Amino acid sequence: MLTARGWWLLVSALFLTGVGVAISIRHGGLLAIAGFSLLTWLMIEAVQFHVRLRWTSKQLNLSRQIRDEHSAVNTLWTHRSFEVEVRVQSSSRLPSPYVIAEDRLPFGVELQGEASPAGTTITRYQPATIRYRIRCHSPGTIRFEGVRLRFADLQGFFFHETFIRQPLEFPVLPSLKSVDSHQRTKKRHNMLLPPGIHHLRRAGSGSELLDLRDYRPGDPPKMIAWKASARKDKLITKEFESEVPVRCTLFVDCSQAMRLGPPGRNSLSRVIEIAATATQAALSNRDQVGLVLFDEAERSYLAPKRGQRHLMDVLRRLGSVAKLPPTAPTGDMRPLLEIAHAFAHEVYPDLLQKDINHLPWWVPILYPRPEWLRKLTLTDAVMPWWRRFSPSEWREMDLRKRLSVVLAWQQGIAPGGLAQLLEDDALFMESLQRFLTDHRIPFPVPLYDWRGNYVFADPLKIDQLSEALVATVRRARDNELFVIFADLFEHGPHLEPLRNAVKVALGRHHRVLLVAPWNPDFPPPGEAQARPKRDDDVIGLLRQATIERYHRAFEFVRKEFGRLGVQVVCAQSSEPTELILERMEQLRLGGIRR
Amino acid sequence: MKPSQAAEPDATPDLPSIVRYYVFIGAMSLFVLWFALLERGFDLFSLVPVGLGALGMAPALIPKSWRSMRVLRGAPTTLLAIGVIFTIVILEILFSPGRVSRSDFFRMTDLLLVTGLIGYFVCQFRVVTLTGNLVPIDDRPRADRLGGDEPESRNGVTAKPRELLHLAWLAPVCMIAGQLLWQWVLQSEKWDAEAGIVRLGISTEWWRLYVLIWILAVTGLLLTGAIALLRWHRLTRAEAEVLAQETLWNETRSEQRRIHRWLAWMHRKHARKKGILP
């Protein structure tokens, strides 16, 4: 591609040559010769640039390494700094044109300082190397798409942009926090139980005496309390306490409603932060922690265990769901189209080039989409022919067609799928959302459908949670703690299955704690909310109404589960983590005689 | 991520040595150009294009520490360089003494002028890329930079003095090519009736212009054709797949459109029945 600078010189050289030839009869060929020489120079530069570009750009490859202070790593941690090193190498014998290599920073990652310069000519023996430091603020997964390359000749007359795609995903785990715990992790006296084992006031095979009872046939003779038997003149059997580990199972809601909001600042991120802290605290006490992740469609179960490997497994699972964006079946296509096109232009510039992917200008004029496939606007109703010549309509059609080609290629849709994407809005929206989700790009979703119903209040989530809770109770052994992190605010009439499941858990002497996610922009329950300063502040009034509605929904959930003896806390405060640890402490101490 | 290098290539106030070399060679080329213009008989006017050229190179010499002169560093140097061409054209039209000798083949003035021009333009534009911006600025907002790209200059540290050797063969090659092409235009006038080619009564001026257009058109066609062929030959797998899909869509656009509009209508009908759509 000729740059503006190149065009200026080309036009000037053509002008010089043309004038030189025109006046050559009277003035001689001085200008014509100079013009021809300049044109020859431009031609030499063009050939040199294009040959080197085409020959080398296909043979460039990429290697990436992320390091901490010591060595290369495959897993990142929040609030820690890592060095990224990217090398672009060539296997071609020809050197490349001058290239500016730039690594595309994943979404939600902070660049620390400046990147090292990476402008060079890449040869077989001289790669382009980029080094920089990054820091992640929220758990999840970060995705490095690849490296943007901008080629130019040394005069800046020719330019070509491409992108070496090498998508690599790295999990970002919540950072390990030093949890202030009063629990012992070392066994100090022989009288004490091994770390992680606790007394339970139920008959078992422990060493502490729980009770004496009448002898039943089948009781082992060694359990007979001879002195008590002699005193009572009948056989008495000793019962010992159980010695069991304390188990805690975390139920984390990863449904669409939890993913709403900017990644890293939504309800899911906060909940994951609490869950990760509680897990680390419990595992540091050698207690066992299990995890259930659920959404509207599916759930996954990780049995309670202890150990460092299990901790990593839990954190990895939490990280894998932390940055999932929400998706909606319907919505406004235009903002998504703009976001996706801006991204595709950055990462797929080679597939958007006009020579392999373009929309003939006359197609929207001759074959516009019929009204029954479009959202009819007022302009359409007044001047139905106007939209055929509307620039915005044409641009949208152009963006959609060129993106459809990329989507069809990226998602492996069959060749006829391109036409289908152009005609079917629902399919195109679904495809577009999947494209953005795959690349971890956040995008806006509508909260309410055309009837005004909240889109993300899916009762299937309650069913999934109830079934998961009952299944976990079935697997549970002794008294366990079940901590439910779930958004139940919009599910008022559909909470019955969950209430029943909670009753089952309580009936089996387990403890249940409900942590309700909270919008970080809203004041927590019990805190006074600021009223709008003016009566005509519509946004302020709407915000106030929303907050009041939110508080009412929280109160409703608290009352509903309070009746069952389940405490409901808000995730926004620092209360949940402490409360979980306190409940586990109660479970630990529950069996010890004072 | 921010651009991989800052707008100004060196943090040190001193110029990279390669810039000094280019400024020196550019100044020498301007001197040669001035000599050629004097030889052509432009006298004092010959200083006009040379002065424009010198102004184009001067901003590169302003130290970065002189903050008050920052405005001059952003001077439109490309336009000043292009202005050199236009002033030479104007001087030639207005003040040229006319044809000096009958032969135009390898005259000293032509050789000096071409050497000076090529040398100056190479140095001028390379200095611009070393101190200004190398690639066009993409000002569309990005996730990590809302103002778009920052100006990217060439990294002066990685520039090697051996690239100056490029000039050693470039100027003579361009000079010889210019002479040969001009001779081709002149020789075409001699394709008269004796050789069986009729000029159809076209005057010599117009004939030369037609020949020029023919040369440019044929060269342009050959060049763009060769570059396009090279592009097709070196397509990546992804580009080839996209091209195949595009071709299929172009060939069967009407039929596919008809089928998929009916399918889309059916999907909408189902969605309406389910209450998903109004």
Interface residues (C-beta under 8 A of the other chain):
Chain A: T3 A4 R5 W8 L9 S12 A13 L14 F15 L16 T17 G18 V19 G20 V21 A22 I23 S24 I25 R26 H27 G28 G29 L30 L31 A32 I33 A34 G35 F36 S37 L38 L39 T40 W41 M43 I44 A46 V47 H50 V51 R54 W55 S57 K58 Y98 I100 A101 E102 D103 R104 L105 F107 L111 E114 A115 S116 P117 A118 G119 T120 T121 I130 Y132 R150 A152 L154 Q155 G156 F157 F159 P329 T330 A342 H345 E346 D350 L351 D355 I356 N357 H358 V363 Y367 R369 P370 W372 L373 V405 V406 A408 W409 P415 G416 L418 A419 Q420 L422 E423 D424 D425 A426 L427 D449 W450 R451
Chain B: M1 K2 P3 S4 Q5 A6 P9 R40 T78 L79 I82 I85 F86 I88 V89 E92 I93 S96 G98 R99 V100 S101 D104 T109 D110 L113 V114 L117 I118 F121 V122 F125 R126 V128 T129 N133 L134 V135 P136 R140 P141 R142 A143 D144 E152 R154 N155 V157 T158 E163 L170 V173 C174 M175 A177 G178 Q179 L181 W182 V185 L186 T204 E205 R208 L209 L212 L216 T219 L223 A226 I227 L230 R231 H233 R234 T236 A238 E239 E241 V242 L243 A244 Q245 E246 L248 W249 R253 Q256 R257 I259 H260 R261 L263 A264 W265 H267 R268 A271 G275 I276 L277 P278
